[in-house]
């Protein structure tokens, strides 16, 4: 998740709170819902917007289904991960205030890495068909406060028409830095989901992640592509070689090469307590939504702060 939701439009406070005195800042993560700040992105760099700078006007925006190549180009340019997941439904937020529609945000709903992720969260729904994962949600820094809530709601309207009844999304609360110390991921607790009435169902399974020199994660699926030489392994191998890993030899075992490549580039192992998991049940009314079962207990206490980066 790459965007946070502020409270409704409020006038600028006459006496700023201590938190407001220091915002925006490059080292702060996601802002608690009690404060009038929201996060934006451009070229994989985050910034903050205050509601007093101007509220969202829905007449200036429209949502349209987006071709996957167009969505991919936007996400790769602006999302902090620099990666694009498996997508099934992609939507664009267009700013029409100048007459010519301008792409200002993208939401990606796609296939989960494992069907069990969706099956456990939404046991009544067919995974990757009636239940999808919201894997990317990014707005440019030109979008005013409160844009994300409107955009997410319109996406859900479109998904419901397409017979999607449930959405699972994860918020990664762990800040990440590159090997040079540059902050590349601020850590998120899912503020937009909390403000949009998602069911918070706790944290996913803890695991150890591999951080590459630029602070991005080599996920298990990418590693498996290399080990098994599955489709897409060339892209992963090229990325590691760009960091200085040696080229794979023709007679080398891929798993051995991967292990040695990660050592060669100085990849770091980081223990991750698990991302926060949110579940949306979609329906035209509350009764229809309530008929969809949750596979996990709904927790009433939302997380408010990112994890420590220690």
C-alpha positions in Angstrom: 0.0 0.0 0.0 1.5 3.3 -0.9 -0.9 5.9 0.1 -2.5 7.0 3.4 -5.9 8.5 4.2 -6.3 11.6 6.2 -9.2 12.7 8.2 -11.9 14.7 6.3 -11.0 18.3 5.2 -10.2 20.5 8.2 -9.0 24.0 8.4 -5.4 24.6 9.3 -4.9 24.5 13.1 -4.1 27.8 14.6 -1.5 26.2 16.9 0.3 23.3 15.2 0.8 20.2 17.3 4.4 18.9 17.8 3.8 16.3 15.1 2.6 18.9 12.6 5.6 21.0 13.4 7.9 18.5 11.9 5.9 17.3 8.9 6.6 16.6 6.2 9.8 14.7 6.8 11.7 12.1 4.8 12.1 9.8 7.8 8.5 9.6 9.0 6.4 6.7 8.1 2.6 6.5 7.7 0.7 9.2 9.6 -1.9 8.2 12.2 -5.6 8.8 11.2 -6.0 11.4 13.9 -3.7 13.8 12.0 -4.6 15.8 8.8 -1.7 14.4 6.7 -1.6 12.0 3.8 1.1 10.5 1.7 1.8 10.8 -2.0 4.4 9.5 -4.5 6.4 10.4 -7.6 9.4 8.6 -9.0 9.4 6.2 -6.0 9.8 9.1 -3.6 7.2 9.9 -1.0 5.9 13.3 0.2 3.1 14.5 2.4 0.0 16.6 1.8 -2.0 18.6 4.4 -5.8 18.8 4.1 -5.6 22.6 4.6 -3.8 22.8 1.2 -7.0 22.0 -0.6 -9.6 19.2 -0.6 -10.6 16.7 -3.2 -13.1 17.6 -5.8 -14.7 14.6 -7.4 -15.8 16.6 -10.4 -12.1 16.9 -11.4 -11.5 13.1 -11.5 -12.7 10.0 -13.2 -11.9 6.3 -12.9 -11.4 4.1 -15.9 -10.3 0.5 -16.4 -6.6 0.6 -17.4 -4.7 -1.6 -19.8 -2.1 -3.7 -17.9 0.9 -2.4 -19.8 -0.1 1.2 -19.0 -0.6 0.4 -15.3 2.7 -1.5 -15.2 4.6 1.5 -16.6 3.1 3.9 -14.1 3.7 1.5 -11.1 7.3 0.8 -12.1 8.0 4.5 -12.3 6.4 5.6 -9.1 5.8 2.8 -6.6 8.6 2.4 -4.1 9.0 -1.3 -4.7 9.9 -0.8 -8.4 8.0 -4.0 -9.2 4.7 -5.0 -10.7 2.7 -8.0 -9.5 0.4 -10.4 -11.4 -2.6 -8.3 -12.3 -6.2 -9.2 -13.2 -8.0 -5.8 -12.8 -6.2 -2.5 -13.1 -7.8 0.9 -12.7 -6.6 4.4 -13.4 -7.4 7.7 -11.7 -7.5 10.5 -14.2 -7.4 14.2 -13.4 -9.6 16.0 -15.9 -9.4 19.5 -14.4 -7.4 20.8 -17.4 -9.7 19.2 -20.0 -7.2 16.6 -21.1 -7.3 13.4 -18.8 -4.0 12.9 -17.0 -3.2 9.7 -15.2 -2.7 10.5 -11.5 -3.1 7.1 -9.8 -3.3 3.4 -10.3 -4.8 0.5 -8.4 -3.9 -3.1 -9.1 -6.1 -6.0 -8.1 -4.6 -9.4 -8.9 -3.8 -12.9 -8.2 -2.3 -13.9 -4.9 1.1 -15.7 -4.9 -0.7 -18.6 -3.2 -4.4 -19.3 -3.4 -4.4 -20.2 0.3 -3.9 -16.6 1.1 -7.3 -15.7 -0.3 -9.0 -19.1 0.7 -8.1 -18.5 4.4 -9.2 -14.9 4.4 -12.4 -15.4 2.4 -13.4 -19.1 2.6 -16.8 -18.5 0.9 -15.2 -17.1 -2.3 -13.3 -18.6 -5.2 -9.8 -17.4 -5.0 -8.4 -15.3 -7.9 -11.9 -15.1 -9.3 -14.4 -13.8 -6.7 -11.6 -12.8 -4.3 -8.6 -10.8 -5.4 -5.6 -9.2 -3.7 -5.1 -5.4 -3.9 -1.4 -5.4 -4.6 -0.6 -1.8 -5.6 -2.3 1.5 -4.8 -0.4 4.6 -5.6 -1.3 8.3 -6.1 0.9 11.0 -7.5 1.9 14.0 -5.3 -0.5 16.2 -7.4 -3.6 14.5 -5.8 -5.1 16.5 -3.0 -6.1 15.1 0.4 -9.0 12.6 0.6 -8.5 11.5 -3.0 -7.6 7.9 -2.0 -11.0 7.2 -0.3 -12.9 8.2 -3.4 -10.6 6.2 -5.7 -10.8 3.1 -3.6 -14.6 3.2 -3.3 -14.9 3.6 -7.1 -12.6 0.6 -7.7 -14.8 -1.5 -5.4 -17.9 -0.4 -7.4 -16.2 -1.6 -10.6 -15.0 -4.9 -9.0 -18.5 -5.6 -7.8 -19.9 -5.2 -11.3 -17.2 -7.8 -12.4 -18.5 -10.2 -9.7 -15.6 -9.7 -7.4 -17.0 -10.0 -3.8 -13.9 -9.8 -1.7 -10.5 -8.1 -1.6 -7.5 -8.8 0.6 -4.7 -6.3 1.1 -1.5 -6.2 3.1 0.3 -3.3 4.6 4.0 -3.7 5.2 4.9 -1.9 8.5 8.7 -2.5 8.2 10.8 0.5 7.1 13.6 -0.5 4.7 16.8 1.2 3.7 19.3 0.6 0.9 22.8 -0.5 1.7 23.8 3.2 1.6 21.2 4.1 4.3 18.7 5.7 1.9 15.1 5.3 3.1 13.2 3.5 0.4 10.1 2.2 2.3 8.7 4.2 5.2 6.6 1.4 6.7 2.8 1.3 6.5 0.0 0.2 8.9 -2.9 0.4 6.4 -4.4 3.8 7.3 -6.4 3.9 4.1 -7.9 0.5 4.8 -8.8 1.4 8.3 -10.6 4.5 7.2 -12.4 2.6 4.5 -14.1 0.1 6.9 -11.9 -2.9 6.1 -11.8 -5.8 8.6 -8.4 -5.9 10.3 -7.5 -9.6 10.8 -4.0 -9.4 12.3 -0.6 -10.1 10.8 0.4 -12.6 8.2 3.0 -15.3 8.9 6.4 -14.0 10.2 9.3 -14.8 7.8 12.8 -13.9 6.9 13.1 -11.6 3.9 16.1 -11.0 1.7 16.9 -7.3 1.2 18.8 -6.3 -2.0 21.3 -3.4 -2.0 18.7 -1.0 -3.2 16.4 -1.9 -0.3 13.9 -3.9 -2.4 12.9 -7.4 -1.4 13.8 -10.5 -3.3 10.5 -12.4 -2.6 10.1 -16.1 -2.4 8.4 -16.4 -5.8 11.2 -14.6 -7.6 13.8 -16.8 -5.8 11.8 -19.9 -6.8 11.9 -18.8 -10.5 15.7 -18.9 -10.4 16.0 -22.2 -8.5 13.5 -24.0 -10.8 14.4 -22.0 -14.0 10.8 -21.0 -14.4 9.4 -18.3 -16.7 10.8 -15.0 -15.6 14.0 -16.3 -14.1 16.1 -14.2 -16.6 14.7 -11.0 -15.2 15.6 -11.9 -11.7 19.1 -13.0 -12.7 19.7 -9.8 -14.6 18.6 -7.8 -11.6 21.1 -9.6 -9.4 23.9 -9.2 -12.0 23.2 -5.5 -12.1 24.2 -5.4 -8.4 27.4 -7.2 -9.2 26.5 -10.9 -9.1 28.5 -13.1 -11.5 26.7 -14.4 -14.6 25.4 -18.0 -14.2 27.6 -20.6 -15.7 26.1 -23.1 -18.1 27.0 -26.1 -15.8 26.1 -24.3 -12.5 23.2 -25.5 -10.3 20.7 -22.6 -10.2 20.0 -22.9 -6.5 23.8 -22.8 -5.8 24.2 -19.8 -8.1 21.4 -17.9 -6.3 22.9 -18.5 -2.9 26.3 -17.4 -4.0 24.9 -14.4 -5.9 23.1 -13.1 -2.8 26.3 -13.4 -0.8 28.3 -11.6 -3.6 26.0 -8.6 -3.7 25.7 -8.3 0.1 22.0 -9.2 0.4 20.8 -8.9 3.9 18.5 -11.3 5.8 15.9 -9.4 7.9 13.3 -11.0 10.2 9.8 -9.7 9.4 7.0 -10.1 11.9 4.5 -10.3 9.0 2.5 -7.6 7.2 -0.9 -6.4 8.5 -3.8 -8.1 6.7 -7.1 -6.3 5.8 -10.2 -7.8 4.2 -12.9 -6.1 2.3 -16.3 -7.8 1.7 -18.0 -6.2 -1.3 -21.8 -5.9 -1.7 -24.5 -3.4 -2.5 -25.6 -3.1 1.1 -24.4 -4.1 4.5 -26.6 -7.3 4.6 -24.9 -8.5 1.4 -21.5 -7.8 2.8 -22.2 -9.5 6.1 -23.2 -12.7 4.4 -19.6 -13.2 3.3 -17.7 -15.1 5.9 -14.3 -14.0 7.3 -11.8 -16.7 7.7 -10.0 -14.9 10.5 -11.4 -13.2 13.6 -11.8 -9.5 13.1 -9.7 -7.5 15.5 -11.0 -4.2 16.8 -7.7 -2.5 17.6 -6.0 -1.2 14.6 -2.2 -0.9 14.4 -1.1 2.8 14.5 2.6 2.8 14.1 5.1 1.2 11.8 7.5 -1.4 13.2 10.9 -0.3 14.5 13.6 -0.4 11.8 16.1 -1.9 14.2 
